[in-house]
């Protein structure tokens, strides 16, 4: 028994999981996440599992990743499962050579049952790609690119530690088009230090004018231990106030809707048919397999995670045949809260029956709190589904906490 199997057996000894009655074979397709932990430099807001690139370690890391792919494919909760999406995240996966990325993807296709129309996404830093590289990625099977543009003002990009310029972002986008990519996401950020509403409007103008199929618009979060959070703890760093940040969010919602994008999740907007299938795996509380340093998996009601440091990940695979560092069985309460939180993040919301079941109430009128949120316009019922309204979007996390 390898170490992955032993972890699965250890956490499955509890009957408290609401998934404990599931039997194999698993009918639902699986999402696969592949973590590339290397970056040219670390952004000032980033708390992801990422490290400055170590060219001497990359070959060893990729060889280890290939071994983990082969090992995980044998696990009961994975084997014979169809894979509906493969997502390369990081870090900056586009820092690798195209041949290295395509090699990993080829190994996945040879090992897993990857659906013919599977979505294959790659996160891209605009400064790390050119036309030949993009053409090789397209020919190698990558179907979707997610470019971390964030802003189109060089002073803001420098302020948050991004390793590209606005000109490089524009050049990268049009190179993606020239390479044949017809499914492109642009990541944008608002609420940045020294960012004005006019700056944000200019960024939205550029992104809409470029014409991607998908746009993600995220508000800055000051994560503990990041340079921006530490700077903020020492004094004012020029962040927009809450009212201005809320206005920036509403501006994005309005402008993107007018431009033909559907808001299908709190921070994500897509043209028809271009919702991110991999992220929907997460938001719909479906199962996924994480590969690479620090990657998380959610399988059969159990969540577990790999060693975070690339060197420890490599050593663990060499010594134990697996890199799993720990895991837990999700209790009924944990599943209930996660499904409620994730379901309400989606603009389609939750079926009324599912919503009342998650809250443990007989009907919507049985909860004074739910009734109040409906009366106050934070929630609505439309076509048999409970949804967060546009007013509720601004306080979505607080709503979920109070509902629970």
Secondary structure, 3 states (H helix, E strand, C coil): CCHHHHHHHHHCCCCCCCCCCCCCCCCCCEEEEEEECEECCCCCCCCCCCEECCHHHHHHHHHHHHHHHHHHCCCCCCCCCEEEEEEEEECCHHHCCHHHHHHHHHHHHHHCEEEEEEEEEEEECHHHCCHHHHHHHHHCCCCEEEEEEECCCHHHHHHCCCCCCHHHHHHHHHHHHHCCCCCEEEEEEECCCCCCHHHHHHHHHHHHHHCCCEEEEEECCCCCCCHHHHHHHCCCCCCCCHHHHHHHHHHHHHHHHHCCCEEEECCEEECCCCCCHHHHHHHCCCCEEEECCCCEEEECCEEEEECCCHHHHHHHHHHHCCCEEEEEECCHHHHHHHHHHHHHHECCCEEHHHHHHHHCCCCHHHCHHHHHHHHCCCEEEECCEEEECHHHHCCHHHHHHHHC
